[in-house]
C-alpha cells in the first residue's frame, strides 16, 4: 500500500465574450479561411475589461472544488500556473488566495508557460507522495487578449490565443491496486533554456542591453509582445510531444494500445494532427478543444480535462496521458489512472 495523488475534481471557466475569426479579419488584415488553415481555430474567448487572471482562476477553482465536494478551507496548498500574471509581483497565486479567503495556505506561482500544468501537477504529486499535504488545488489561468499586438504586424500570434482557466483538485489516496485504482501513476518534466528565445516576450525585462526594465523605446519596438519562430516551434512541439507520450507509456510498462485518452497542449490543431499521424493514433483518442477555445497556454490541458469530464468522454478508471510543450523550452508528461 502506498500514498498517491488522485484527481477528485475538475473545473474550468471561459469568459462569456466569444471572438470569432471573422471579428479579427479587418483589424488583423486576415481571413477566417487563413486562420483555420494554419491553426484549426474557429473562435476563442476573451475576457472583459474588468476581469483579471486571478478572477478567471477563482471561477475555475470554485467549480473544481464543487466537483470535488471539497470546502475551500480544506485546501492545504494552492498552485497557480500563468504566463499572464495580474502584476509583476507579488505572485498571482497570492491575489487568488485573498479572493478565495484562505489566508495562511501556501500559495505558489508556477511560471513554466505552456508546460505549467504538467510542472504544477508534478510538484503537487511529490508533496502528496511525501505526506506533506493532503488536498492540493491546481489552477492554470491565462488572460492573453490584453497582451497581444492587435495589428497586422502581430497577426501570426494574435489569432492563436484565448483567455480561460482550468483547475483540478488532488487528494491523497491509499493505493493497493495500482492497475485499477485512480491515481497519478507518474509525471516527468524537462527544460532546455538554450532555445528560450525561439518563443519569448522580451520586455519588460532587466536583460535588454543594460537598459531600464521598461522604456518608451521598448514599447515603440513592440518588445512587450510575444515573439515566435513558428517553424521551429512547430517541429519541436511535434517531435517532443510525440516522444513524451511514448515515454509516458513505456516507462510505466504500457503501450499505445493501452491508452484510452490523450490530452495534448492545445497550441495548434495542426500540431495535434501531426502527433497523431506520427504515432498512428486514432482521432478518437485525442481530446481537442483548440478549435473553440484557442491556445490558453498553461490552461489548455486542465480546461480539456474538465471539458471531457462534462461531456462524459473522460470516465473513472480510464488510462490517460497529458503531454505539454512550450516556451522555455519546457515540456513534460503525466500518466494517470483517472
N, C-alpha and C positions, 0 to 999 in steps of 0.2 A: 504494500500500500504506500502511495506517495501523494504529496500535496501538489496539485497542479491548478492552472487557471482555467476557468470556464466562462464563456460568454453567456451572460444571463439576460442581456437586454440590448436592444439597438434603437437608435433614434436618428432622425435627420430633419433638417429644416432648409427649405429653399424659399427665398424671398418671393412674394406674390408677383412682382413685376417680371413678365416674360418678354425677352427681347428676341425677335425673330431675325433671321438672316436679312430679310428684306428691309428691316429697320436700320440696318447698317450699310445698306448699299450706297446711299448718297454720301453719308459722312465719311466713309472709308474708300469710296470710289471702287466698289467691288460688286459682286452679284451673288445671289443665293446659289446659283449653279457652281460658281468658282469655290465658294466656301465648302459646299457639300462634297465637291470633287476632291478637294485637298484634305478635308478633315472628317467628313461624315456628319458634321454637326448641323442641325436644323434650327436650334434655338438654345437659349440659355437664360438663367435667372440673374437679375441684377438687383442689388439692394437699393432701398430708398435712401434719400439723402440723410435721414436721421438715424439710420441703422449703422452699427459698428460691428467689427469682427466678434467682439465679446457678446453682443446682442444675439447674433446668429448662433453662436456657440451655446448660449443659455437656453435657447428654444430647443436645440437638438438634445442637450443634456436632460431637459425636463421630460422629453419624450422617451429617452433611453431609460431614465430612472423609473418612469411609469411602466415601461415594458418589463423592467426587471423586478417590479414590485418592491423597490428599494427606496427608503427615505433618504433625502439629501444628507441628513445628519449621520447616516451610516457610512458615508464615503470616507475612506481613510487617506486617499491620495487622489489628486486631480492633475492630469496631464493634458496640456493643450498644445497641439501642433498647428503652427501657422507660419506663413511667409508674408502675411499682410497684417502685422500687429496694430493694435489700437494706437500705441505710441512706441517710440524707440525704446523707452524704458519708463516704468518697470514692465515686466513681462505681462502679456495679455491674460495669462492664467490668473494673475492677482486681481485684475479687474473683473474677471468672470467669477472668481471666488467671492468677491464682495457682493456681486449681483445675486449669487446663489444664497448668500447668508450663511456661509460655513467657515467662520474665522478659526484660525489655528490649524486647519487642514493644510498640509504642504501642497503648494500649487506651483507647477513646473512648466515652463515653456520648452517645447521641442522645436528646433529650427532646422529641420532637415528637408525642407521643401516637399517635393512630390513623394519622397520616402518617409515623410513624417509619421504616417500611421504605423508603418512597419517598425520604425525605430521606437515609437511610443509603446507599441504592443510588446516589443522585446524587453523594454525597460520594466514595464508593468509585470510581465511574466516572471522576470527574475525576482522582483520584490515579493511576489506571491510564493514562488518556489522556496525562497529563503525564510518564509514565515513573517516577514516584516509587516506586510499589510494583507488585509482580507478582502476588502472591497475597493476596487480602483475604477475611477471614471476617466475614460479617454475620450477627448473630443478634438476633432480637426475642423478648423473653421477658416474660411477664406473670403475676403472681400476684394476681388480684383478690379471691379468695374471702375473704381476711383483711382486706380494705379496704372491705367493704360493710356497710351498715346492714341487718342481717338481722331487721328488724321490719316490720310492715305499713306503717310510715311510709316505708321505703326500697324498697318493692315495685317501683316502676316501673323502677328501675335494677338492683336486685339480681337480678332474673330474667334479665337480659341477659348478664351477664359470666361468662366461663370462664377457666381457667388453661391455660397452654401456651406452647410456644416453637417457633419455626421459624427455620431457618438456611439460608443459601446461601453457596457458595464462588465467588468471582470470580477469574478468571485472565486475565492479559494475553495477547492473541492478535493475530496479524497478519492483517488482513482485506484481501483482494484482490478479493473478490466479495461486496459488501455485500448483494446481493439474496438470496444463498443461504447464506452462511456465518454460523454462530451468533455473535451479539454483541449487546450493548446498543446499540440504534440511537439512542435519545435518552431524556433524563429532563428533567422540568421541575417546579419546586416553587414554592409560593406560601404567603403568610400574610396574615392580616388580624386584628391584635390588637384592633381596635375592638370585636369581638364575643366577646372571650375569656371573658366571664362567662356566656355562654349555656350553656357546658358547662365546669365547673371544679370544683376541690376547694379551698375557701378556706383550710383550715388543715392542718397548722401553717403559719404564714406571718408575715412581718415587716411586712406592709402592712395589717394588720387594726386600724385605728383607733389606731395607735400603741401597741398592746399588746405584750406579750412574744410570742415565737414560738409558744408553746403555753401555754394557761391552762386551768384546770378549767372556766371559763365557756365557752370554745370547745368543749370536749368535751360539755358539757351541751347546747349549742346544735346539736350534730351537725355542726360545721364541718369535721370530719375526714373526712366522707363526701362523695363526688361529688354534684354538683347539676347538673340539666339542664333546659333549656327544650325539652321533647321536640318540640313542634310546630315550633319554629324550626329545630331541628337536622334534623328530617326533610326539610323543604322545602329547606333549604340544601344538604343532602347530595345529594338527588336532582338538583337543578339543577347544582350544582358538578361532581359526578362525571359527569353526562351531558355537560356542556361539556368536561370534561377528556378524556374518551375520544375525543370528536370532535377536539379539539385534538391529542391524541397521534397520531392518524392523519393528519389533513390537513396538519399541519406537516412531515410526512415524505412527502408525496405519496401517501398511502394513503387508501383509503375503507373504509367498514364492511364491504363485501363481501370485502375482503382479510383481515379479521380472522378468526383461527381459534380463539381462545380468549381470554376476558376474566376477569380476577381483580379484583373489587371488594373494598374493605374490607368485612368481614363484620360490620356493626353490627346489622343487622336484615334479615330476609328480605324484608320489605315494601319496603325501600329498593331492594334489587336488582331486585325485580319492577317497581318504578316506573321505574327507569332503563331496563330492558329494554323497557318499554312506550313510553317517550319516544323511544327510538332504533329501535324496531321490531326489536329483536334477538331472534333465535331462542333459546329457553331453553337449547338445547344448547351455545350459545357462552359461557354464564355458568357458571363453576365455583363451586358454592356449598357451603360447609361449616358455615354458621352454625346449621343445624338440629341438628347433632350436637355441635358444639364451643362454641356460643355466641360472644359477642364477646370475642376475646382481644386487642383493641386493636391494637398495632403488629404482633402476631404473626399476624394473620389471613391476610395475603397470603402470607408465606413458608410457613405451615402449609398453605395452599391449594395452593401450587406443589408442595410435596412430596407432598401427597395425590394430586394429579393425575398426578404422575410415577409414583407407586407403583401407581396404578390403571391405568396405561397410556393415560391420556387426553391427557397432555402429552408430545409426542414431539419429537425433534430436527427442527429445520427449521421448526417452526410459528411463525407470526407471532402474538404475544400482547401484550396490554396490561395493565398493572397500574395501578389507579386507587384513590386513597385520599382521604378527607376526615375531619377530626376536630377536636377541641378546639384552640383557639388563635385563630381558626380556622387550621388548616393543611391544605393539600391539594396534590396533585401527581399526576404520571403518568409512566409509562415505556413505551416501545415496544421490544420485544425480539424478535429472531430467535432462537428457542430452539435 
